[in-house]
Amino acid sequence: LALGGLHNVFVHVTASFGWSVAWAAAILCAKEMGRFAAFWVCRRSSAWHYSLAWLTALQLSGGIVLIFCGFVRDPFLLFVLFFFPGIYAGLSYYSSIYYGLNLRSEEGKKSGIHETILAVGLVLGPLTCGVAGKCFPAWPGAVLFFPGLVIVLGAGLQRAMARSHVARSGTRARRQKPSPPGPKYGPGMMTIPARSSRFAA
């Protein structure tokens, strides 16, 4: 949702600042270069596998950079900064596919859910950014600030949900603690209590 609207409404930012179409293309290209870099690293490294810390760190960095971009007026600085939201977008896309298909159970269903979520973002993203631009006509950077805010809030919610899930899993594990093993019997063998006076020598 946060990044789905950037390509559609970015022309509003460039037109408001009087930037050329070439600058608009270069800035959006920087974001896609960041996405490509994330794909390249994810393909060659497993350090990010099932690491909420990696995912949260990149989500927060991408969101914070977009929030900062909402106040930038220099096209070159925006070109440099847009590389980082691209990295976040690349890791999020790559990891969502990996986590959905890695266990090889219900692959078709999980692929459908993945693409459905992306489609929802592509629909609601431009709408959300457009509403932000409409509500703040004197602030062109609003269409960058509010998607960044959505990413930061989403990362915080994701972290809280993950901690809650871990806490619930730990509680269930403690409740299902296995009972100690009982007496063992085998051919010619019997377990005898160590302190039984009946069998004392």
Secondary structure, 3 states (H helix, E strand, C coil): CCCCCHHHHHHHHHHHHCCCHHHHHHHHHHHHHHHHHHHHHHHHCCCCCCCHHHHHHHHHHHHHHHHHHCCCCCHHHHHHHCHHHHHHHHHHHHHHHHHHHCCCCCHHHHHHHHHHHHHHHHHHHHHHHHHHHHHCCCCCCHHHHHHHHHHHHHHHHHHHHHHHHHHHHHHHHHHCCCCCCCCCEECCEECCCCCCHHHCC
